[in-house]
Amino acid sequence: MKAAITFRMAGTDVNVNNVKKIREERLISKMELARLAEVSPITIGRIERGESCRMETKRKIILALQLTLEDREKVFPDNVST
């Protein structure tokens, strides 16, 4: 089992994820990913900076990136229970 990677910044937990990397590889803008995932562009920005989010939001992003829920570790490697 992989250990969670978390950094402390000004009292905020920062979780490492691959949302920005995958989004850019697929040539999708933050606005477009937000539309596809039915979340706000601000939420996408927060997640890409490593801020935490709800499990449902992670699920929406994974599916919006045209991945399956089984691929969740590719997007959110520190959260195996997503």
Protein Blocks (a to p, Z undefined) as FASTA:
>chain_A
ZZdddddeehiacdddfklmmmmmnopafklmmmmnopafklmmmmmnopacdfklmmmm
mmmnopafklmmmmmmmlmkZZ
